[in-house]
């Protein structure tokens, strides 16, 4: 079983690829009737804090949410929920946007050494520029 991250807008592609969508947001979409693991969702106070930087958000999410989790138990829950399928831990933001799922994936890698990648996403590469000869 592989674990990916993705976003709810990608659900159709994920399901077509045989990947089970597991929500990790505090407020999943109304149409989503799958499993939600809200224990790793950011709290309301983290989500709606005014004037919060990405660094503040990351620090708070790691200390207030992730540090309270037993990651071994969380992964057991994911495996159990998977029913043997590959899974994607999903929230709302697109792959290149700042998001708690990326922080969660990094946390799992730090704590358990498990690599979790964004499903179907290849980071955009800057084009290589070749300096033309002036002579």
Protein Blocks (a to p, Z undefined) as FASTA:
>chain_A
ZZddddfklmmmmmmnopacddfbfbdcfklccdcdfklgccfklmmpghiafklmmmmm
mmmmmmmpcfklmmmmmmmmnnopacddddfbdfklccfklmmmmmmmmmnopacddehi
acddddddddddfZZ
